[in-house]
Amino acid sequence: MVLPPFPESYWLTSESLPNFPKLTQDIKADVAIVGAGISGITTAYLLSKQGLKVAIVEAGNILNGTTGHTTAKITAQHDLIYDEFLSHFGREQTRLYYEANREAMQFIKQTVRELRIDCDFAEEDAYIYTNSDKYAAKLTAELAAYEKLGIPGAYVEQTPLPFRTQAAIVMHDQARFNPVPYLKTLIRQVTGQGGQIYEHTTAVSVEKGNPPAVVTSEGHKIVCSHIVSCSHFPFQDGWGFYFARMYAERSYVLGVKTEKAYPGGMYISAEDPKRSLRSVTANGETLVLIGGENHKTGQGIPTIKHYEALQAFGEEHFGLKEIRYRWSAQDLTTLDKLPFIGPIAADAPQVLVATGYKKWGMTTGTAAALLIEKLIAGQESPYQSLFTPSRFHADPGLKTLLVQNADVAKHLIAGKLEMVRKKPEELGNDEGAVVSVNGKRAGAYRDPQGGLHIVDTTCTHMGCEVEWNDGERTWDCPCHGSRFSYKGEVLEGPAKKPLKIL
């Protein structure tokens, strides 16, 4: 069975999205929001309801980032996390993490009902399962954490899945949906309240002042009282060194038709390589979303092997009739695995950031919007100190910082010392590779029509050497997760400048 030749998200094909203009002049707003994913759009929706004038700017098209490439599980069961959080942060803080995500889940459910959104919303149980003795013990410890925190859950040996499991823990009454019609409805609410949305408008910096302003790549400004960075990687990074406090990972999804009927529920394996399962109703038929295979950005080469691994898993356990879709997503994880939500720096209370969702952005991104609404209104929130970006936990933060920076150094040095012998003229159509041009390392891609695109492989962020991602046809940086198109255009930060064309 052949994989689709090009990546395409089911969510982004399921419903058309409105188009918005590019910002071509200076404007004023109460709040400028950078990034049109679930955090930015939900924040705009909440603030618009409070009568504030909002302006959203998006570097590409709305919902085309991680939100448009999610598995769209709405759950507070974020893998094996609660036992770990108890040991690092204690009962009170860990309980707050659960409550923030539970409240976000209830907000989505209530919003779907109030606005009568047809978005394939369904409540389902969520399971973490294993076939490993080691991870069975971890599941027992995780359930004990549930009990200490008052989280409803249960231990089971066999799940409804059509293959044997040794053990699993279940969190009842979670949910899943299609994020595109949900957020499309919120967008209509925002624009109906006078909110403005601008696509293909890249925010590059903040101009300090009273009031401050967002400055775009073309020099236009949005003067406002508050700025909210929901751009996945913070577009204004000079104040917080976020590139050193988070790391980027990619994960993969197949949308498939199966021989065996899907039993319902949402699932994720406790052990690696991760296997994530859920269903979606598409035009009256059931598709199964098989996800997993996460790895640090720029380091899982060749990336097409991850899609092939998910295909093999689906064929073994469900039998595949057809592979309709394949896509991947990029997620950021902080050193202590808690998201950053709040002022970007201690001396910049008017500039807020929301990032680091560790693959659980549907609930955590919504929780971020709910918290940001309160911070802008000057109200207290029980989650304020938990998620503040200015925090630092020596355990596990220091250990993770050392490991991640050692990894960055390794890839920086390895890229510079790599011996490359392949020549651009050796590439076939729709093939990309690191090549040698005049004795120097370069990146080349020959498109399906035979056109050759050659770029300098030195990442414009901090000088690491990018690698070819054959699954997505992009150049990915193994150090801090920047991604570029085969033409060198910036797809994901922290890099702001394109790769040099050779």
MISE-251924 format. One record per residue (C-alpha): residue in three letters; x, y, z. Coordinates in steps of 0.5 Angstrom, whole numbers, plus 2048, in hexadecimal, padded with zeros to 3 digits. Layout:
N
<rec res="Ala" u="X" v="Y" w="Z"/>
...
***
This chain:
502
<rec res="Met" u="800" v="800" w="800"/>
<rec res="Val" u="803" v="807" w="7FE"/>
<rec res="Leu" u="803" v="80D" w="802"/>
<rec res="Pro" u="800" v="813" w="800"/>
<rec res="Pro" u="806" v="817" w="7FC"/>
<rec res="Phe" u="805" v="81D" w="800"/>
<rec res="Pro" u="803" v="81F" w="807"/>
<rec res="Glu" u="7FC" v="822" w="808"/>
<rec res="Ser" u="7F8" v="822" w="80E"/>
<rec res="Tyr" u="7F1" v="820" w="80E"/>
<rec res="Trp" u="7EF" v="826" w="813"/>
<rec res="Leu" u="7F1" v="82B" w="80D"/>
<rec res="Thr" u="7EE" v="827" w="808"/>
<rec res="Ser" u="7E7" v="826" w="80C"/>
<rec res="Glu" u="7E5" v="82D" w="80B"/>
<rec res="Ser" u="7E7" v="833" w="808"/>
<rec res="Leu" u="7EA" v="839" w="80C"/>
<rec res="Pro" u="7E9" v="840" w="80A"/>
<rec res="Asn" u="7EE" v="845" w="807"/>
<rec res="Phe" u="7F1" v="84B" w="80B"/>
<rec res="Pro" u="7F5" v="851" w="808"/>
<rec res="Lys" u="7FC" v="852" w="809"/>
<rec res="Leu" u="7FD" v="858" w="80E"/>
<rec res="Thr" u="800" v="85E" w="80A"/>
<rec res="Gln" u="7FF" v="864" w="80E"/>
<rec res="Asp" u="800" v="866" w="816"/>
<rec res="Ile" u="7FA" v="865" w="81A"/>
<rec res="Lys" u="7F8" v="865" w="821"/>
<rec res="Ala" u="7F4" v="860" w="826"/>
<rec res="Asp" u="7F3" v="85E" w="82D"/>
<rec res="Val" u="7F7" v="858" w="82C"/>
<rec res="Ala" u="7FB" v="855" w="827"/>
<rec res="Ile" u="7FC" v="84D" w="826"/>
<rec res="Val" u="801" v="84A" w="822"/>
<rec res="Gly" u="7FF" v="843" w="820"/>
<rec res="Ala" u="7F9" v="840" w="81D"/>
<rec res="Gly" u="7F8" v="83A" w="820"/>
<rec res="Ile" u="7F4" v="837" w="826"/>
<rec res="Ser" u="7F7" v="83C" w="82B"/>
<rec res="Gly" u="7F7" v="842" w="827"/>
<rec res="Ile" u="7F0" v="841" w="825"/>
<rec res="Thr" u="7ED" v="83F" w="82B"/>
<rec res="Thr" u="7F1" v="845" w="82F"/>
<rec res="Ala" u="7EE" v="84A" w="829"/>
<rec res="Tyr" u="7E7" v="847" w="82A"/>
<rec res="Leu" u="7E7" v="847" w="832"/>
<rec res="Leu" u="7EA" v="84F" w="832"/>
<rec res="Ser" u="7E5" v="851" w="82C"/>
<rec res="Lys" u="7DF" v="84E" w="831"/>
<rec res="Gln" u="7E2" v="853" w="836"/>
<rec res="Gly" u="7E1" v="859" w="831"/>
<rec res="Leu" u="7E9" v="85A" w="82F"/>
<rec res="Lys" u="7EB" v="85B" w="828"/>
<rec res="Val" u="7F0" v="855" w="826"/>
<rec res="Ala" u="7F4" v="855" w="820"/>
<rec res="Ile" u="7F7" v="84E" w="81E"/>
<rec res="Val" u="7FD" v="84D" w="81A"/>
<rec res="Glu" u="7FF" v="847" w="817"/>
<rec res="Ala" u="806" v="845" w="813"/>
<rec res="Gly" u="802" v="840" w="80E"/>
<rec res="Asn" u="7FB" v="83E" w="80E"/>
<rec res="Ile" u="7F7" v="83D" w="814"/>
<rec res="Leu" u="7F7" v="837" w="817"/>
<rec res="Asn" u="7FC" v="834" w="812"/>
<rec res="Gly" u="801" v="833" w="818"/>
<rec res="Thr" u="801" v="82E" w="81E"/>
<rec res="Thr" u="7F9" v="82F" w="81F"/>
<rec res="Gly" u="7F8" v="82D" w="818"/>
<rec res="His" u="7FC" v="826" w="819"/>
<rec res="Thr" u="7FA" v="824" w="81F"/>
<rec res="Thr" u="7F7" v="81D" w="821"/>
<rec res="Ala" u="7F2" v="822" w="825"/>
<rec res="Lys" u="7F1" v="81E" w="82B"/>
<rec res="Ile" u="7EE" v="822" w="831"/>
<rec res="Thr" u="7F0" v="81F" w="837"/>
<rec res="Ala" u="7F4" v="820" w="83E"/>
<rec res="Gln" u="7F7" v="819" w="83D"/>
<rec res="His" u="7FE" v="81C" w="83A"/>
<rec res="Asp" u="801" v="815" w="83A"/>
<rec res="Leu" u="805" v="813" w="840"/>
<rec res="Ile" u="806" v="81A" w="843"/>
<rec res="Tyr" u="802" v="81A" w="84A"/>
<rec res="Asp" u="807" v="816" w="84E"/>
<rec res="Glu" u="80D" v="819" w="84B"/>
<rec res="Phe" u="80A" v="820" w="84D"/>
<rec res="Leu" u="808" v="81E" w="854"/>
<rec res="Ser" u="810" v="81D" w="855"/>
<rec res="His" u="812" v="823" w="852"/>
<rec res="Phe" u="80D" v="828" w="854"/>
<rec res="Gly" u="808" v="825" w="85A"/>
<rec res="Arg" u="801" v="824" w="85A"/>
<rec res="Glu" u="7FE" v="82B" w="85A"/>
<rec res="Gln" u="802" v="82D" w="854"/>
<rec res="Thr" u="800" v="826" w="850"/>
<rec res="Arg" u="7F9" v="827" w="852"/>
<rec res="Leu" u="7F9" v="82E" w="84F"/>
<rec res="Tyr" u="7FC" v="82B" w="849"/>
<rec res="Tyr" u="7F6" v="826" w="848"/>
<rec res="Glu" u="7F1" v="82B" w="84A"/>
<rec res="Ala" u="7F3" v="830" w="845"/>
<rec res="Asn" u="7F3" v="82B" w="83F"/>
<rec res="Arg" u="7EC" v="828" w="842"/>
<rec res="Glu" u="7E9" v="82F" w="842"/>
<rec res="Ala" u="7EC" v="830" w="83B"/>
<rec res="Met" u="7E8" v="82A" w="839"/>
<rec res="Gln" u="7E2" v="82C" w="83C"/>
<rec res="Phe" u="7E2" v="833" w="838"/>
<rec res="Ile" u="7E3" v="82F" w="832"/>
<rec res="Lys" u="7DD" v="82B" w="833"/>
<rec res="Gln" u="7D9" v="831" w="835"/>
<rec res="Thr" u="7DB" v="835" w="82F"/>
<rec res="Val" u="7D9" v="830" w="82B"/>
<rec res="Arg" u="7D2" v="82F" w="82E"/>
<rec res="Glu" u="7D1" v="837" w="82E"/>
<rec res="Leu" u="7D3" v="838" w="827"/>
<rec res="Arg" u="7D0" v="832" w="825"/>
<rec res="Ile" u="7D7" v="830" w="821"/>
<rec res="Asp" u="7D6" v="82A" w="81C"/>
<rec res="Cys" u="7DE" v="828" w="81D"/>
<rec res="Asp" u="7DD" v="820" w="81F"/>
<rec res="Phe" u="7DE" v="821" w="826"/>
<rec res="Ala" u="7DD" v="81B" w="82A"/>
<rec res="Glu" u="7DE" v="819" w="831"/>
<rec res="Glu" u="7E3" v="813" w="832"/>
<rec res="Asp" u="7E7" v="80F" w="837"/>
<rec res="Ala" u="7EF" v="810" w="836"/>
<rec res="Tyr" u="7F3" v="80A" w="838"/>
<rec res="Ile" u="7FB" v="80A" w="839"/>
<rec res="Tyr" u="7FD" v="802" w="837"/>
<rec res="Thr" u="803" v="7FE" w="837"/>
<rec res="Asn" u="805" v="7F7" w="836"/>
<rec res="Ser" u="80C" v="7F8" w="83A"/>
<rec res="Asp" u="80D" v="7F6" w="841"/>
<rec res="Lys" u="811" v="7FC" w="842"/>
<rec res="Tyr" u="80B" v="801" w="840"/>
<rec res="Ala" u="806" v="7FD" w="843"/>
<rec res="Ala" u="809" v="7FF" w="84A"/>
<rec res="Lys" u="80A" v="806" w="848"/>
<rec res="Leu" u="802" v="806" w="846"/>
<rec res="Thr" u="801" v="803" w="84D"/>
<rec res="Ala" u="805" v="809" w="850"/>
<rec res="Glu" u="801" v="80E" w="84B"/>
<rec res="Leu" u="7FA" v="80B" w="84E"/>
<rec res="Ala" u="7FD" v="80C" w="855"/>
<rec res="Ala" u="7FE" v="813" w="853"/>
<rec res="Tyr" u="7F7" v="814" w="850"/>
<rec res="Glu" u="7F4" v="811" w="857"/>
<rec res="Lys" u="7F9" v="816" w="85B"/>
<rec res="Leu" u="7F6" v="81C" w="857"/>
<rec res="Gly" u="7EF" v="81A" w="856"/>
<rec res="Ile" u="7EF" v="819" w="84F"/>
<rec res="Pro" u="7EA" v="814" w="84D"/>
<rec res="Gly" u="7ED" v="80E" w="84A"/>
<rec res="Ala" u="7EE" v="806" w="84A"/>
<rec res="Tyr" u="7F3" v="801" w="848"/>
<rec res="Val" u="7F1" v="7FB" w="843"/>
<rec res="Glu" u="7F5" v="7F6" w="840"/>
<rec res="Gln" u="7F1" v="7F5" w="839"/>
<rec res="Thr" u="7EF" v="7FC" w="835"/>
<rec res="Pro" u="7E9" v="7FB" w="830"/>
<rec res="Leu" u="7EF" v="7FB" w="82A"/>
<rec res="Pro" u="7EF" v="7F5" w="826"/>
<rec res="Phe" u="7F6" v="7F3" w="828"/>
<rec res="Arg" u="7F9" v="7F1" w="82F"/>
<rec res="Thr" u="7FB" v="7F6" w="834"/>
<rec res="Gln" u="7FE" v="7F4" w="83B"/>
<rec res="Ala" u="7FC" v="7FA" w="83F"/>
<rec res="Ala" u="7F8" v="801" w="83E"/>
<rec res="Ile" u="7F6" v="806" w="842"/>
<rec res="Val" u="7F0" v="80A" w="840"/>
<rec res="Met" u="7ED" v="811" w="841"/>
<rec res="His" u="7E6" v="811" w="83F"/>
<rec res="Asp" u="7E2" v="817" w="83C"/>
<rec res="Gln" u="7E7" v="81A" w="838"/>
<rec res="Ala" u="7E6" v="81C" w="831"/>
<rec res="Arg" u="7E8" v="81D" w="829"/>
<rec res="Phe" u="7E6" v="822" w="824"/>
<rec res="Asn" u="7E7" v="825" w="81D"/>
<rec res="Pro" u="7EB" v="82C" w="81F"/>
<rec res="Val" u="7EA" v="82F" w="818"/>
<rec res="Pro" u="7E2" v="830" w="819"/>
<rec res="Tyr" u="7E3" v="832" w="820"/>
<rec res="Leu" u="7E8" v="837" w="81F"/>
<rec res="Lys" u="7E5" v="83A" w="819"/>
<rec res="Thr" u="7DE" v="83B" w="81D"/>
<rec res="Leu" u="7E3" v="83F" w="822"/>
<rec res="Ile" u="7E6" v="843" w="81C"/>
<rec res="Arg" u="7DF" v="845" w="81A"/>
<rec res="Gln" u="7DD" v="847" w="821"/>
<rec res="Val" u="7E4" v="84B" w="821"/>
<rec res="Thr" u="7E3" v="84F" w="81B"/>
<rec res="Gly" u="7DB" v="850" w="81D"/>
<rec res="Gln" u="7DE" v="854" w="823"/>
<rec res="Gly" u="7E2" v="858" w="81E"/>
<rec res="Gly" u="7E9" v="854" w="81F"/>
<rec res="Gln" u="7EE" v="854" w="819"/>
<rec res="Ile" u="7F2" v="84F" w="817"/>
<rec res="Tyr" u="7F8" v="84F" w="812"/>
<rec res="Glu" u="7FB" v="849" w="80E"/>
<rec res="His" u="802" v="849" w="80B"/>
<rec res="Thr" u="804" v="84E" w="810"/>
<rec res="Thr" u="80A" v="84D" w="814"/>
<rec res="Ala" u="80C" v="850" w="81B"/>
<rec res="Val" u="813" v="851" w="81C"/>
<rec res="Ser" u="814" v="855" w="822"/>
<rec res="Val" u="811" v="859" w="828"/>
<rec res="Glu" u="812" v="861" w="828"/>
<rec res="Lys" u="812" v="862" w="82F"/>
<rec res="Gly" u="80E" v="868" w="832"/>
<rec res="Asn" u="808" v="86A" w="835"/>
<rec res="Pro" u="804" v="868" w="831"/>
<rec res="Pro" u="808" v="862" w="82E"/>
<rec res="Ala" u="808" v="860" w="827"/>
<rec res="Val" u="809" v="85A" w="823"/>
<rec res="Val" u="80D" v="85B" w="81D"/>
<rec res="Thr" u="80C" v="857" w="816"/>
<rec res="Ser" u="812" v="855" w="811"/>
<rec res="Glu" u="80F" v="85A" w="80D"/>
<rec res="Gly" u="810" v="860" w="812"/>
<rec res="His" u="808" v="860" w="814"/>
<rec res="Lys" u="806" v="861" w="81B"/>
<rec res="Ile" u="801" v="85F" w="81F"/>
<rec res="Val" u="800" v="864" w="825"/>
<rec res="Cys" u="7FD" v="861" w="82B"/>
<rec res="Ser" u="7FC" v="860" w="833"/>
<rec res="His" u="7FE" v="859" w="833"/>
<rec res="Ile" u="802" v="854" w="82E"/>
<rec res="Val" u="800" v="84C" w="82E"/>
<rec res="Ser" u="805" v="848" w="82B"/>
<rec res="Cys" u="802" v="841" w="829"/>
<rec res="Ser" u="806" v="840" w="823"/>
<rec res="His" u="809" v="839" w="826"/>
<rec res="Phe" u="810" v="83C" w="826"/>
<rec res="Pro" u="810" v="843" w="829"/>
<rec res="Phe" u="811" v="848" w="824"/>
<rec res="Gln" u="814" v="84C" w="829"/>
<rec res="Asp" u="81A" v="848" w="82C"/>
<rec res="Gly" u="81F" v="84D" w="82E"/>
<rec res="Trp" u="81C" v="84E" w="835"/>
<rec res="Gly" u="81B" v="846" w="837"/>
<rec res="Phe" u="820" v="842" w="833"/>
<rec res="Tyr" u="81B" v="83D" w="832"/>
<rec res="Phe" u="81F" v="83A" w="82D"/>
<rec res="Ala" u="823" v="837" w="832"/>
<rec res="Arg" u="81D" v="835" w="837"/>
<rec res="Met" u="819" v="831" w="832"/>
<rec res="Tyr" u="81A" v="82C" w="82D"/>
<rec res="Ala" u="817" v="82A" w="827"/>
<rec res="Glu" u="814" v="823" w="825"/>
<rec res="Arg" u="810" v="821" w="81F"/>
<rec res="Ser" u="80B" v="81B" w="81F"/>
<rec res="Tyr" u="807" v="818" w="819"/>
<rec res="Val" u="800" v="816" w="818"/>
<rec res="Leu" u="7FC" v="811" w="812"/>
<rec res="Gly" u="7F5" v="812" w="811"/>
<rec res="Val" u="7F3" v="80B" w="80F"/>
<rec res="Lys" u="7ED" v="806" w="80D"/>
<rec res="Thr" u="7ED" v="800" w="811"/>
<rec res="Glu" u="7EB" v="7F9" w="810"/>
<rec res="Lys" u="7E9" v="7F8" w="817"/>
<rec res="Ala" u="7E4" v="7FC" w="81A"/>
<rec res="Tyr" u="7E7" v="802" w="81F"/>
<rec res="Pro" u="7E4" v="800" w="826"/>
<rec res="Gly" u="7E4" v="808" w="828"/>
<rec res="Gly" u="7E8" v="80B" w="82D"/>
<rec res="Met" u="7EF" v="80F" w="82D"/>
<rec res="Tyr" u="7F5" v="80B" w="82E"/>
<rec res="Ile" u="7FD" v="80D" w="82F"/>
<rec res="Ser" u="802" v="808" w="831"/>
<rec res="Ala" u="806" v="809" w="837"/>
<rec res="Glu" u="80D" v="807" w="834"/>
<rec res="Asp" u="811" v="809" w="82E"/>
<rec res="Pro" u="810" v="809" w="828"/>
<rec res="Lys" u="809" v="80C" w="82A"/>
<rec res="Arg" u="803" v="80A" w="826"/>
<rec res="Ser" u="7FD" v="80E" w="827"/>
<rec res="Leu" u="7F6" v="80C" w="825"/>
<rec res="Arg" u="7EF" v="810" w="824"/>
<rec res="Ser" u="7EA" v="810" w="81E"/>
<rec res="Val" u="7E6" v="815" w="81A"/>
<rec res="Thr" u="7E0" v="816" w="817"/>
<rec res="Ala" u="7E1" v="818" w="810"/>
<rec res="Asn" u="7DB" v="818" w="80B"/>
<rec res="Gly" u="7D7" v="813" w="80E"/>
<rec res="Glu" u="7DD" v="80E" w="80F"/>
<rec res="Thr" u="7E2" v="80D" w="814"/>
<rec res="Leu" u="7EA" v="80E" w="813"/>
<rec res="Val" u="7EF" v="80C" w="818"/>
<rec res="Leu" u="7F4" v="811" w="81A"/>
<rec res="Ile" u="7FB" v="80D" w="81C"/>
<rec res="Gly" u="800" v="812" w="81F"/>
<rec res="Gly" u="807" v="811" w="822"/>
<rec res="Glu" u="80E" v="811" w="820"/>
<rec res="Asn" u="810" v="817" w="824"/>
<rec res="His" u="818" v="819" w="823"/>
<rec res="Lys" u="81B" v="820" w="824"/>
<rec res="Thr" u="81B" v="824" w="81E"/>
<rec res="Gly" u="820" v="823" w="819"/>
<rec res="Gln" u="823" v="81D" w="81C"/>
<rec res="Gly" u="81E" v="817" w="819"/>
<rec res="Ile" u="821" v="817" w="812"/>
<rec res="Pro" u="81E" v="814" w="80E"/>
<rec res="Thr" u="817" v="816" w="810"/>
<rec res="Ile" u="813" v="812" w="80B"/>
<rec res="Lys" u="815" v="80C" w="810"/>
<rec res="His" u="811" v="80E" w="815"/>
<rec res="Tyr" u="80B" v="80E" w="811"/>
<rec res="Glu" u="80C" v="807" w="80E"/>
<rec res="Ala" u="80D" v="805" w="816"/>
<rec res="Leu" u="806" v="808" w="817"/>
<rec res="Gln" u="803" v="804" w="811"/>
<rec res="Ala" u="806" v="7FE" w="813"/>
<rec res="Phe" u="803" v="7FE" w="81A"/>
<rec res="Gly" u="7FC" v="800" w="817"/>
<rec res="Glu" u="7FD" v="7FA" w="812"/>
<rec res="Glu" u="7FF" v="7F5" w="818"/>
<rec res="His" u="7F9" v="7F7" w="81D"/>
<rec res="Phe" u="7F4" v="7FA" w="818"/>
<rec res="Gly" u="7F5" v="7F8" w="811"/>
<rec res="Leu" u="7F5" v="7FE" w="80C"/>
<rec res="Lys" u="7F0" v="7FF" w="807"/>
<rec res="Glu" u="7F3" v="806" w="805"/>
<rec res="Ile" u="7F8" v="80B" w="807"/>
<rec res="Arg" u="7F4" v="811" w="806"/>
<rec res="Tyr" u="7F8" v="817" w="809"/>
<rec res="Arg" u="7FF" v="817" w="80C"/>
<rec res="Trp" u="802" v="81D" w="810"/>
<rec res="Ser" u="807" v="820" w="816"/>
<rec res="Ala" u="807" v="825" w="81B"/>
<rec res="Gln" u="80C" v="828" w="81F"/>
<rec res="Asp" u="80B" v="829" w="827"/>
<rec res="Leu" u="80F" v="82D" w="82C"/>
<rec res="Thr" u="811" v="82A" w="833"/>
<rec res="Thr" u="814" v="82E" w="838"/>
<rec res="Leu" u="819" v="82C" w="83D"/>
<rec res="Asp" u="815" v="82A" w="842"/>
<rec res="Lys" u="80F" v="828" w="83E"/>
<rec res="Leu" u="80A" v="82D" w="840"/>
<rec res="Pro" u="808" v="833" w="83B"/>
<rec res="Phe" u="80A" v="83A" w="83B"/>
<rec res="Ile" u="804" v="83E" w="83C"/>
<rec res="Gly" u="805" v="845" w="83E"/>
<rec res="Pro" u="809" v="84C" w="83E"/>
<rec res="Ile" u="80F" v="84A" w="839"/>
<rec res="Ala" u="814" v="84D" w="83E"/>
<rec res="Ala" u="813" v="850" w="845"/>
<rec res="Asp" u="814" v="857" w="842"/>
<rec res="Ala" u="80F" v="857" w="83D"/>
<rec res="Pro" u="808" v="856" w="840"/>
<rec res="Gln" u="805" v="858" w="83A"/>
<rec res="Val" u="808" v="853" w="835"/>
<rec res="Leu" u="805" v="84C" w="836"/>
<rec res="Val" u="807" v="845" w="834"/>
<rec res="Ala" u="804" v="83E" w="833"/>
<rec res="Thr" u="808" v="838" w="831"/>
<rec res="Gly" u="80B" v="832" w="833"/>
<rec res="Tyr" u="805" v="82D" w="832"/>
<rec res="Lys" u="809" v="827" w="832"/>
<rec res="Lys" u="804" v="824" w="82C"/>
<rec res="Trp" u="7FD" v="825" w="831"/>
<rec res="Gly" u="7FC" v="82C" w="82E"/>
<rec res="Met" u="7F4" v="82B" w="82D"/>
<rec res="Thr" u="7F3" v="82B" w="835"/>
<rec res="Thr" u="7F9" v="82F" w="837"/>
<rec res="Gly" u="7F9" v="834" w="831"/>
<rec res="Thr" u="7F2" v="835" w="833"/>
<rec res="Ala" u="7F4" v="836" w="83B"/>
<rec res="Ala" u="7F9" v="83B" w="838"/>
<rec res="Ala" u="7F4" v="83F" w="835"/>
<rec res="Leu" u="7EF" v="83F" w="83C"/>
<rec res="Leu" u="7F5" v="841" w="840"/>
<rec res="Ile" u="7F7" v="847" w="83B"/>
<rec res="Glu" u="7F0" v="84A" w="83B"/>
<rec res="Lys" u="7F1" v="84A" w="843"/>
<rec res="Leu" u="7F8" v="84D" w="843"/>
<rec res="Ile" u="7F6" v="853" w="83E"/>
<rec res="Ala" u="7F0" v="854" w="842"/>
<rec res="Gly" u="7F4" v="855" w="848"/>
<rec res="Gln" u="7F1" v="84F" w="84B"/>
<rec res="Glu" u="7F4" v="84A" w="850"/>
<rec res="Ser" u="7F5" v="842" w="84D"/>
<rec res="Pro" u="7F7" v="83C" w="851"/>
<rec res="Tyr" u="7FB" v="83A" w="84B"/>
<rec res="Gln" u="7FF" v="840" w="84B"/>
<rec res="Ser" u="805" v="83E" w="84F"/>
<rec res="Leu" u="805" v="837" w="84C"/>
<rec res="Phe" u="806" v="839" w="845"/>
<rec res="Thr" u="80A" v="840" w="845"/>
<rec res="Pro" u="80F" v="840" w="840"/>
<rec res="Ser" u="814" v="843" w="845"/>
<rec res="Arg" u="814" v="83C" w="84A"/>
<rec res="Phe" u="81A" v="838" w="84A"/>
<rec res="His" u="81A" v="831" w="84E"/>
<rec res="Ala" u="821" v="82E" w="84F"/>
<rec res="Asp" u="81E" v="827" w="84F"/>
<rec res="Pro" u="81D" v="826" w="849"/>
<rec res="Gly" u="81E" v="82C" w="845"/>
<rec res="Leu" u="826" v="82C" w="847"/>
<rec res="Lys" u="827" v="825" w="844"/>
<rec res="Thr" u="823" v="826" w="83E"/>
<rec res="Leu" u="826" v="82C" w="83C"/>
<rec res="Leu" u="82D" v="829" w="83D"/>
<rec res="Val" u="82B" v="823" w="839"/>
<rec res="Gln" u="827" v="827" w="833"/>
<rec res="Asn" u="82D" v="82C" w="833"/>
<rec res="Ala" u="832" v="826" w="832"/>
<rec res="Asp" u="82E" v="824" w="82C"/>
<rec res="Val" u="82E" v="82A" w="829"/>
<rec res="Ala" u="835" v="82B" w="829"/>
<rec res="Lys" u="836" v="824" w="827"/>
<rec res="His" u="832" v="825" w="821"/>
<rec res="Leu" u="835" v="82C" w="81F"/>
<rec res="Ile" u="83C" v="829" w="81F"/>
<rec res="Ala" u="83A" v="822" w="81B"/>
<rec res="Gly" u="836" v="827" w="816"/>
<rec res="Lys" u="83D" v="82B" w="815"/>
<rec res="Leu" u="841" v="825" w="814"/>
<rec res="Glu" u="83D" v="821" w="810"/>
<rec res="Met" u="840" v="81E" w="809"/>
<rec res="Val" u="83B" v="81F" w="803"/>
<rec res="Arg" u="83D" v="81C" w="7FD"/>
<rec res="Lys" u="836" v="81C" w="7F9"/>
<rec res="Lys" u="835" v="821" w="7F3"/>
<rec res="Pro" u="82F" v="825" w="7F2"/>
<rec res="Glu" u="82F" v="822" w="7EB"/>
<rec res="Glu" u="82E" v="81B" w="7EE"/>
<rec res="Leu" u="827" v="81C" w="7F0"/>
<rec res="Gly" u="821" v="81A" w="7ED"/>
<rec res="Asn" u="81A" v="81D" w="7ED"/>
<rec res="Asp" u="817" v="81E" w="7F4"/>
<rec res="Glu" u="81D" v="81D" w="7F7"/>
<rec res="Gly" u="821" v="821" w="7FC"/>
<rec res="Ala" u="828" v="820" w="800"/>
<rec res="Val" u="82E" v="823" w="803"/>
<rec res="Val" u="833" v="824" w="7FD"/>
<rec res="Ser" u="839" v="827" w="7FC"/>
<rec res="Val" u="83A" v="82E" w="7F8"/>
<rec res="Asn" u="841" v="830" w="7F6"/>
<rec res="Gly" u="843" v="82C" w="7FC"/>
<rec res="Lys" u="83E" v="82F" w="801"/>
<rec res="Arg" u="838" v="82C" w="804"/>
<rec res="Ala" u="832" v="82E" w="801"/>
<rec res="Gly" u="82A" v="82C" w="801"/>
<rec res="Ala" u="827" v="82A" w="7FA"/>
<rec res="Tyr" u="820" v="827" w="7F8"/>
<rec res="Arg" u="81E" v="826" w="7F1"/>
<rec res="Asp" u="817" v="827" w="7F0"/>
<rec res="Pro" u="812" v="822" w="7EC"/>
<rec res="Gln" u="813" v="827" w="7E6"/>
<rec res="Gly" u="81A" v="826" w="7E6"/>
<rec res="Gly" u="81C" v="82D" w="7E9"/>
<rec res="Leu" u="822" v="82D" w="7EE"/>
<rec res="His" u="821" v="831" w="7F4"/>
<rec res="Ile" u="828" v="832" w="7F8"/>
<rec res="Val" u="829" v="836" w="7FF"/>
<rec res="Asp" u="82E" v="837" w="804"/>
<rec res="Thr" u="82D" v="832" w="80A"/>
<rec res="Thr" u="82F" v="836" w="80F"/>
<rec res="Cys" u="829" v="838" w="814"/>
<rec res="Thr" u="828" v="83F" w="814"/>
<rec res="His" u="827" v="83F" w="81C"/>
<rec res="Met" u="82D" v="83C" w="81F"/>
<rec res="Gly" u="831" v="839" w="819"/>
<rec res="Cys" u="830" v="832" w="81A"/>
<rec res="Glu" u="82F" v="82E" w="814"/>
<rec res="Val" u="828" v="82C" w="811"/>
<rec res="Glu" u="826" v="825" w="80F"/>
<rec res="Trp" u="822" v="823" w="809"/>
<rec res="Asn" u="81B" v="820" w="80B"/>
<rec res="Asp" u="818" v="81C" w="806"/>
<rec res="Gly" u="812" v="81B" w="809"/>
<rec res="Glu" u="810" v="822" w="809"/>
<rec res="Arg" u="815" v="825" w="803"/>
<rec res="Thr" u="818" v="82A" w="808"/>
<rec res="Trp" u="81E" v="82C" w="80B"/>
<rec res="Asp" u="81E" v="82A" w="813"/>
<rec res="Cys" u="823" v="82D" w="818"/>
<rec res="Pro" u="825" v="827" w="81D"/>
<rec res="Cys" u="827" v="82D" w="822"/>
<rec res="His" u="821" v="831" w="824"/>
<rec res="Gly" u="81C" v="82F" w="81F"/>
<rec res="Ser" u="81C" v="834" w="81A"/>
<rec res="Arg" u="819" v="831" w="813"/>
<rec res="Phe" u="819" v="834" w="80C"/>
<rec res="Ser" u="816" v="833" w="806"/>
<rec res="Tyr" u="81A" v="830" w="800"/>
<rec res="Lys" u="81B" v="837" w="7FD"/>
<rec res="Gly" u="81E" v="839" w="804"/>
<rec res="Glu" u="817" v="83D" w="807"/>
<rec res="Val" u="816" v="83C" w="80E"/>
<rec res="Leu" u="811" v="838" w="810"/>
<rec res="Glu" u="812" v="837" w="818"/>
<rec res="Gly" u="816" v="83B" w="81D"/>
<rec res="Pro" u="81A" v="83D" w="820"/>
<rec res="Ala" u="81E" v="83F" w="81A"/>
<rec res="Lys" u="81B" v="846" w="817"/>
<rec res="Lys" u="81F" v="846" w="810"/>
<rec res="Pro" u="81F" v="841" w="80A"/>
<rec res="Leu" u="825" v="83D" w="808"/>
<rec res="Lys" u="829" v="840" w="803"/>
<rec res="Ile" u="828" v="83E" w="7FC"/>
<rec res="Leu" u="82E" v="83B" w="7F8"/>
***
